[in-house]
Amino acid sequence: MDLNQRFRIHMRYLFSNLPPVSWGRLIMPLAFIGSWTLLRGFSFAPPIAFVWSAVFAQFVQIWVVLPVTVRRHRSVFGRASQATSWATCMIIGLLGIQVWWLDPMVTHRLVSFCCVSYAMLMWWGVKGDTMVRDRFVPVRQGRDLPEIFRTHLLKLYALMSVLVLAINETLVATETAFHIRVVVLSIAPICLHYTFYVLLRQTCPRLDEEDA
């Protein structure tokens, strides 16, 4: 078998049967693009339309994700965690800051702040923080999930956060037009979804290996 054949087979395996993007991941991009188009249609200035559409998209994402998070915590831990309530309050506060300032730079900086905070949180989990591991890679009672795999997932979560940070800061540094920013930030979650699963296939450790 020549090199080209091997490459084609490897690519076919790599990109076949990837999990489809869930509706929960599509709602935020659709809300972002839809609200941006609507506001621009009503002659809102691009910076104002960008902030309001970003805030609306974030609110819709919270509205969709929060019930799922609460159900997951109840099924795993028997109750919704207090950390979920605190995180919800913090996110609502961040939305309020964006509405108050109505400045695209504030929105971009808050996105970067959340990315850095999330990546640091994942890194604490990688270093062995049990609270982070139990919250972000929970294991249901009676099931067994190798610690090496949980650690690997946390590393990939951190990497995805760093990629979002890089995309966000690149848009700011290059002073990209606002309509391009909306398109890029809307497509990014979909691209990162497939990037995550491709990397998971390529880098997943052997589950029969013992933790170092």
C-alpha positions in Angstrom: 0.0 0.0 0.0 1.5 3.3 -1.1 1.7 6.5 1.0 -1.2 8.2 -0.7 -3.5 5.2 0.0 -2.5 5.1 3.6 -3.1 8.9 3.9 -6.6 8.6 2.4 -7.5 5.7 4.6 -6.3 7.6 7.7 -8.3 10.7 6.7 -11.4 8.6 6.1 -11.1 7.0 9.5 -10.3 10.3 11.1 -13.3 12.2 9.8 -15.9 9.4 9.5 -18.6 8.9 12.1 -17.8 12.1 14.0 -20.6 13.1 16.4 -22.9 15.7 14.8 -23.2 19.2 16.2 -26.1 19.3 18.7 -28.9 21.8 18.4 -27.6 23.3 21.7 -24.4 24.3 20.0 -26.1 25.6 16.9 -28.6 27.9 18.8 -25.9 30.4 19.9 -24.4 31.0 16.4 -27.9 31.2 14.9 -29.0 33.7 17.6 -25.8 35.7 17.0 -26.1 36.0 13.2 -29.9 36.4 13.3 -29.9 39.2 15.9 -27.0 41.0 14.1 -28.9 40.9 10.8 -32.0 42.2 12.4 -30.3 45.0 14.3 -28.4 46.1 11.2 -31.7 46.0 9.3 -33.0 48.5 11.8 -29.9 50.7 11.1 -28.2 50.1 14.4 -24.5 51.2 14.3 -22.2 48.2 13.8 -20.5 48.5 17.3 -23.9 48.7 19.1 -25.4 45.9 17.0 -22.4 43.7 17.7 -22.6 44.1 21.4 -26.4 43.6 21.6 -26.3 40.5 19.3 -23.4 39.1 21.3 -25.3 39.6 24.6 -28.5 38.0 23.1 -26.5 35.0 21.8 -24.9 34.5 25.2 -28.3 34.8 27.0 -29.8 32.2 24.6 -26.8 29.9 25.3 -27.3 30.1 29.0 -31.1 29.5 28.6 -30.4 26.4 26.6 -27.4 25.0 28.6 -28.5 25.7 32.2 -31.3 23.2 32.4 -29.1 20.5 30.9 -26.3 21.3 33.4 -28.8 21.1 36.3 -30.2 17.8 35.2 -26.7 16.4 34.7 -25.6 17.4 38.2 -28.7 16.0 39.7 -28.2 12.7 38.0 -24.5 12.5 39.0 -24.5 14.2 42.4 -28.1 13.9 43.4 -28.6 17.7 43.5 -27.6 20.8 41.5 -24.3 22.2 42.8 -24.0 25.6 44.4 -21.2 26.3 42.0 -23.8 26.2 39.2 -25.8 29.0 40.9 -22.7 31.1 41.4 -21.6 30.6 37.8 -25.0 31.6 36.6 -25.0 34.8 38.7 -21.5 35.7 37.4 -22.5 35.2 33.8 -25.6 37.4 34.3 -23.3 40.0 35.8 -21.0 39.8 32.8 -24.0 40.3 30.4 -25.0 43.4 32.5 -21.5 44.9 32.1 -21.6 44.5 28.4 -25.1 46.1 28.2 -23.9 49.0 30.4 -20.8 49.8 28.4 -22.1 48.9 24.9 -18.4 48.8 23.8 -17.3 45.9 21.5 -13.8 46.0 23.2 -15.4 45.3 26.6 -17.2 42.3 25.0 -14.0 41.0 23.5 -12.1 41.4 26.7 -14.7 39.6 28.7 -14.6 36.7 26.3 -10.8 36.6 26.7 -11.2 36.8 30.5 -13.6 33.8 30.5 -11.3 31.8 28.2 -8.3 32.4 30.4 -10.3 31.6 33.6 -11.7 28.4 32.0 -8.3 27.2 30.8 -6.8 27.8 34.3 -9.7 25.9 35.9 -9.1 23.0 33.6 -5.4 23.0 34.4 -6.2 22.8 38.1 -8.2 19.8 37.3 -5.3 18.3 35.3 -3.1 18.9 38.4 -5.5 16.8 40.5 -8.1 19.2 41.9 -11.0 16.7 42.7 -13.7 19.4 42.6 -12.9 20.4 39.1 -12.6 16.8 37.9 -15.9 15.9 39.4 -17.7 18.9 38.0 -16.3 18.9 34.5 -15.6 15.1 34.0 -18.1 13.5 36.4 -18.3 9.8 36.9 -21.7 8.3 37.7 -21.9 6.0 40.7 -21.2 2.4 39.7 -19.3 3.3 36.6 -15.6 3.3 36.0 -13.8 6.0 34.0 -9.9 5.8 33.9 -8.3 8.8 35.5 -5.9 9.1 32.6 -8.9 9.6 30.3 -10.4 12.2 32.6 -7.1 14.1 32.6 -6.9 13.9 28.9 -10.4 15.4 28.5 -9.5 18.3 30.7 -6.4 19.0 28.7 -8.5 19.1 25.5 -11.1 21.4 27.2 -8.2 23.8 28.1 -6.9 23.6 24.5 -10.3 24.5 23.1 -10.5 27.5 25.4 -7.0 28.7 24.3 -8.1 28.4 20.7 -11.1 30.6 21.3 -8.9 33.1 23.0 -6.6 33.1 20.0 -9.4 33.7 17.6 -10.9 36.4 19.7 -7.7 38.3 20.2 -6.8 37.9 16.5 -10.1 39.6 15.6 -9.3 42.5 17.9 -5.7 42.9 16.9 -6.5 42.9 13.2 -9.4 45.3 13.7 -11.6 43.0 11.6 -14.9 44.4 10.4 -17.8 43.7 12.7 -19.8 41.6 10.3 -16.7 39.4 9.8 -16.3 39.1 13.5 -19.9 37.9 13.8 -19.4 35.3 11.1 -16.1 34.0 12.6 -17.4 33.8 16.1 -20.5 32.0 14.9 -18.6 29.4 12.9 -15.9 28.9 15.6 -18.0 26.7 17.9 -18.9 24.4 15.1 -15.3 24.1 13.9 -14.0 23.6 17.4 -16.6 20.8 18.0 -15.1 18.8 15.2 -11.6 19.8 16.1 -12.1 18.5 19.6 -13.3 15.0 18.4 -10.6 14.7 15.8 -8.0 15.5 18.4 -9.6 13.1 20.8 -9.3 10.3 18.3 -5.7 11.2 17.5 -4.4 11.7 21.0 -6.6 9.5 23.3 -4.4 7.5 25.6 -4.6 3.8 26.0 -7.3 3.2 28.6 -5.6 0.1 29.9 -2.6 2.2 30.9 -2.1 2.9 34.5 -1.9 6.5 35.7 1.6 7.7 36.0 
